[in-house]
């Protein structure tokens, strides 16, 4: 049995997905959870790309120990210098250098010849090695590259000091059989390959990222690159939870295993979905709501007799607790904290105080509070002191009246109040908020309502995404009143806009 290294790039490649940008605190929270999950390498960002990425890598390097922390870098001294500086407090730093090797990339993107690419690999991998003992090299668009040239480049990278060589399927083009064949070809034709780990990084454009990754591992790759929930450019990356559970369930066939604590998978998935403001499709493998649900009568009959008839893994394997004990208004702080810990959360005193306050307010509005409600409370990500908070609001709306909303916000103890009309109650509320705050120019491009739990008193979660020049921000709001949740979500998003604009 070979151990497979799990290289998580949620905070770098995953964050490049539209609408998935994260602030520093969110990246740090995610990195701490990835450490609990047991990943071997955290690619924390691209240090040279922005000050935000540099600061996040530095914070993770300083605060998350016992795991390799990695920064991406182009074949440029300035990129490698930035990566080395950001990683200087990491316990186990890694610099990840890349350059494209396919004809289409070299000709139309890089405008470099094969000889120039090969020369760059030799120079910059060696330079990275002078800054860091652990260097990874990636041949971008490897699956569309000439195989012999690819092996020549990988040989040069290993000779220059790379200890991991990655063969990415950058545009999700290859198939499982081709991926296995490519790994075997690289093993047979790359000088010094016995001194390096082969890695696979697969994109999901044709829905084959997980299959291609597992195929590469079966053929001899020793590292797989993936993201939680499969987030990433275009159709995303290989989903960590699917790759890992594929190995856990069928590892005996492939002769491989990982050191992942699979009971942290569900918690990790929920955390990332919470940060990005998204939700798992119901039929999402491993972490979707339907993954362990059975509706067909013949399936239900089989599962009642023995769950193994229709379940190849148990909910408990990924951290879903079947004992969904509901808490209520008479539940105390100790029971509340104990249940959070059982769900995988370990809040500090300040966080626990805030969570418990929200819990008590919610308990006055609904009879039973489920695990999903608790997870939603603990997944709120307003880490900085907010600029504005909601004090009160009043909405008047009807099918024969103009929707009107009066809003009162508080900032630094001072109350601000205004009124606006709109096309609907939410539109009126948002216009009233804008009149008070006067936020930077933005466009509301996504508004989603999600029911956290069942019943007419269900806790509702609203997610809004605001598009701004250079990116987007996400805000979330929770309440049994969907108008209130909508207002809170919008205020949170606008607060993040103010943070990013100083």
N, C-alpha and C positions, 0 to 999 in steps of 0.2 A: 504493500500500500504506500503510495507516494503522497506526501503532504502538498496541497496546493495553496499557494499564497494568494490571499484576497487583497487586491489593490482597489481601493474604493476611490472613485473620482467624482462622487456626488458634489463635492464643494468646488470642483473645477469644471469638468465637462458637463456635469449635471446642471450647474448654475447657469451655464450658457443657454439653457433652454428658455425661450421667451416666457416672461412672467415668473421665472423661478429665481430671480436675484435675491440674495440674502445679505443682511447687514452683519457687522462684525460679531455681535452677540449671538445671533442666530447660527452663524458658522461655528462659533465656539461651542455652543450647546450641541450642535450636530456632531462635531468632532468628539466631544466627550461621550456621546451615545455610541458613536462608531467604535470607540475604544472599548466600551462595555460589550458591544456586539462581538468584538474579537477580530476585527480586520487587521491584517498585517501591515498594510501601508495606507496612509491617508494622503491623497493628493489634495492639499489644502488650497491650491490656487495657482495663479500665474503671476509671480511677483512683479514682473516688469510691466504688466498690462495696466495697472492702476495703483494708486496709493491705497485704495480700499483693499485690494487683493494682497498687497504687500503687508499691510497692518494685520489682516486676518491670518496670514501665514505665520507672521511673527508671534501673534497671540496664541495660536494653536501650538507652535513650537515651544513656547514658554510654559504653557499650562497643561498640555496633554502629553504625558510621559508613558513609556512602556510600549510605544508603537512608532513605526517609521513615519516621519512627516516629510512630504515631498512637495517640491515646487516645479512647475513646468518652465521650460526656457527654450527659446529658439536658438539656432546656431549663431549667436551674437554674444560678444563678451559682455556687453551691458546687461543682457538678459541673465547671463550666468552669474554676474556679480550681484545683481539684485536678488536672485534666488539664494545665493550663499549668504548674503547679509540677512535676509528674512529668516533663514533657517539656523542662524548662529546659536540660538538657545535650544535647539532641538536635541533631544537625547540620541535619536537616530535619524540624522538628516539624509535626504536623497535629492539629487538634482536630476531632473528628467529632461533630457535634451532631445529635440526632434527636428527632422527635415524630411520633405517629401522625396519619394524615390520613383514615382510613376512618371511615364513620359508626359502625360497630360498635365500633371502638376509642375514638373520641371520646366516644360516649355511655356505653358500659359500662365502660371502663377509665379514661379521663381525666376523664370528667364535665365536658367542656368543649364550648363551642359552636365553630362554624367561626370566628367572629370572634375568640374567645379564642385558638384555635390559631394563627391568622394573626398576631395580635398578639405571641404568644410567639416565633414564628419571627423576626419582625422584631427584637425586643428581644435575643434570646439569640444569634442568629447575629452580630449587630452586636457584642455583648459579647465573643463568642469571637474576632471579628476584631480587637478591640482588644488581645487577648492573644497572637494568633498570625496570621501572614500567610496561612497555608494553612488554610482552613476548609472542611470538607465538611459538607453537610447531607443527612440522610436522611429521607424521608417514609415512616415505618413503615406497612406494609400498603398500599403504593401501588397494587398491582394490584387491590385491592378498593375503591379510593377513587373518588369522582366525578372524572372526568378534568379537568373545567374547574376544580374546586377544587384539584386536585393541581397544575395548571399555575399557578394563582394563588399557591399556597404556594411553589412552586419559583421563581417570578418574584420574590417577596418575599425569599427566601433569597439569591438572586443579587444583588439590589439592596442587601442588607445586608452583602454581602462574601463569600458562598460562591463558591468557585472550582470545586467539584465538587458535583453534585447527584445523589443516589442514588435510584433507584426500585426498592425491594425487593419481591420476591415473598415476603413474610414467612412465609406459611403454605403455600407451595408449591402455590398454587391455580390459577395461570394456565397457558396452553398456549403453545407456541412462536409460533403465528400471532398470538395475542393480545399476546404480549410485544413482538413486532416492531411491531405496530400501535400499542401504547402509546408506545414510543420515538419513533416517527414523529410521533405526536400531540403529545408533549412538545416535540419539536424545532420543530413548526409553531406551537405556541400558548403558548410560554413566553418572556416578555420577557427579553432579555439572554442567551438560551441560547447565543449565539455566544461569550460570554465565560466559559463554564463547560464542564466535562467531564461528560457523562452517564455514570453508573455503573449497573451492574445487580448485584443481590444476590439470588440465587435459592436457595430451599430445596427439598428433595427429597422432599416428602411423597407426591407422585405419580410419583416417579422421573423427573422432567422437568427437574431443576435444570441439568444440563449443556446439554441441548437449549435450554432457555429462555435461558440465558446466551449461547450462541452465536447464537441468534436476535436477542437484543438487540444484540450486537456487529455483526451483519450489517446491522442497521437503522440503525446510527450511534452506538451507545454507545462510549465510548472507554476505559472502565475496567470490569473485571470483578472481583467479590469472590468469593473461594473459600477453601477450606481443604484442606490436605494430607490425602489419603485421604477427603475429604468429611465429616470429623467435624463434629458440631454438634448443635444442638437437634433433638429428635425423630428424623426420618429423615436429618438432616444437611444440609450445604450442597453447592453445586456443588463437585465434586472438582477441585482444582487440576490434578492430573496429567492428567485427562481433558479439561478445557478447553484446557490448553496443547497437548497432543498433537493435539487436534481442530484447533486453529489451525495447528499445524506441518504436519499432513498435508493439511488442506483449506483452508489460509489463502489459497491462490491463488484459490479460488472466492469467498471472503468479502472478499478484498482487504485482509487484516490480518496482522499478525505481532506477536510479543512479543520481549523481550530475555532470556527465560528460557534458562538453560543446561540444556537437557533432560537432559544426561548426569548431572545432580545429582538427577534425579527419584527414581530408585530408592533412592538413599541417603537422601533426605529422607523418603520414605515409610517406610522401615525405621526411621528415627530416631523418627518420630512414633508408629508402632505400638509401638516399644520402650518409649517413655515412657508410653503409655496402657495397656500390657499387653494389647494386642489383636494380631490377625494378619489379614492380607488374606484374604478368601474366595478360594478357588482360582480362581474364574472372574471375579475382580475385573478390570475393564478396566485395561490398561496395566501394573499392578504385581502382579497375581495370579500364582500359580505356573503356571497354565495359559495365561497370555496369549500365550506363545510356544511352547506344546506342541502336538503333533499326534499323534493316535492313529489316526484313520481311515486305512486303507491308501491310499486315493486322495489324501488330503491329504499323507501322508508321501512318496508318490511325487512329487507335484508339488514339495514343498519341497526334496527331494533334488536335483531338477533345477534349480530356481531358487526361492529363498525367496520371491520376490515373488508367486508363484502364490497363496499363502495368508497372506502377511504384508504388511500395509500400512505397517509400521514395523519397524525392526530393534531387537533387544535392546540393542545398543550405543547406540542413540539415547537411551535412558533411563538408561544407565550400568551395564547388566548386561554383564559381561565373559564371553565364551564360554570363555576360557582359564582354566578352573577348576582351576588347579594346586594339588594337595594338598600340604600341609606335613606333616612328621612329627617324631618325637622327636629326630632328628639335625639338624633345621633350626636355624639360628642366629638370633641376634637381628636381624642385618641383613636376612636374607630375610623374617623375620616383619614387620619394620617396613616394608620395601619393598612387601610385599603389602598391608598395611593402607593405605598411601598410594595404591596403585593402586585400592583399593576406595573411595577417597574420604575416608578418615579421616586426620586430622593430629594425633595425640596429642602432648601435651607429654611431657617426660621422666618426670614422676611417673606419668602415665597409662600411658605405654609400659611402665614397670617393672611396674606392676600387671597390665597385659594380658599381658605376656610370662610373668609368673609363673603366671597362670591357664593360658596356652597350654602351658607345660611340664608342668603337672600333668595337663592333658587329654591331652597327647601320650603320657604314660605309661599312659593308660587305653584309648586307641584308636589304631589303626594310622595312618589318614590323617585329617588335619584339613582340611576343605573351606572354601571362601569363606563359606558360610553359618555354619559354626562360628566363623570369625573375626569375622564381622559380629555374631554373638550375643555374643561376648566383648567387643567394642568398644562394644556398645550397652547394656551394664550401666550403670545410672544411680544408683548409691549414691555420691553426691558428698560428702556430709558424712561426718565421722568417725563410724562407726556406734556406737551405744550398746552393743550386744551383737553378738558374732560367735560362730559355731559352732566349738567346739573338737572335740567328738566326740559320737557318738551310738551307741546299740546298740538294735536292735529285735528283739523276739521275737513272732512271729505265726504263726498256722496256722489251718486250718479247724476245729480242735477245741481251740484254746487261746485264752485272752484276750490280745489284743494288748497288749504292754507296751513302753514306750520309756524308756530312760535317756538324758538329755541333759546335756551339759556346755557351758556358755556362758562366754565371757570378756568382762569389761568392765573397762577401765582396768587390765589386767594381772591382775585378780582372777578366779578361777574359781568358777563357781556350778554345782551339779549337783542334779538332782532326777529323779524317776521318776513316771510316770503310766500308767494303763491307759485304753483307749478302745475305740470301736467298730471301729477298724481301726488299722493302724500309723501312718498320717498323723494321725488323730484323737488317738491316744495321744501322738505327738510334740508336737502343738500344745498339748495340755493340760499336758505337761511344761514347755514354753516358758512358758506362762501362769503356772505355779506359780513359776517363777524370776523373771519380769519383772513380773508383776502389772500388765498394761497397762491403759489406760483402757477403759471399756466399749465394746464393738464387736460387730459381727455379721459373720461370714464369709459373704459372699453370692455369691462367685464363685470357683471353683477350676478351673483349666484346665491341661491337659498338652499340650505341643506338641513334636513331634519336629523338631529343627533340621535333621538330615541323615538319610539312609537307613542301613540296616544294623542289626544287633543291638547294635552298640556306639554307636548314635546318641547324640549329645548331646541331652539332654532339657531343655526349658524349662518351668518351672511358673510360672504367674501366679496370685496370690491377690488378691482385692479385699475390703477390710474396710469395712463401712458404719459410720460414726460420726455423731454428732449434727452436722448442718451439712455433711455431705459424705461423702467416701470417700477411701481411700488404696490404693495399689497396690504390691505387692511382687513381685519376680521372682527366680528362682533357676535356675542352670544346673548340670548335672552329668550324667554318664553313669548315675548312680544316682538313680532318680526319687524315692526317699524323701529322699535328701540334698537334691535340688533343691527338694522340697516344704518341707523345714525351712528352708532358706536363704530361700526366697521369703517364708515367714511371718515369719521374724525381720526381714527387710528391711521388710515392711509395718508390723510393730510398732515398729521403730525410727522410721519416719516418723510413726507415731502419737505417739511420745514427743517428736519434734521439734515437732510441731504443738501439743502440750500443754505445751511449755516444759520 
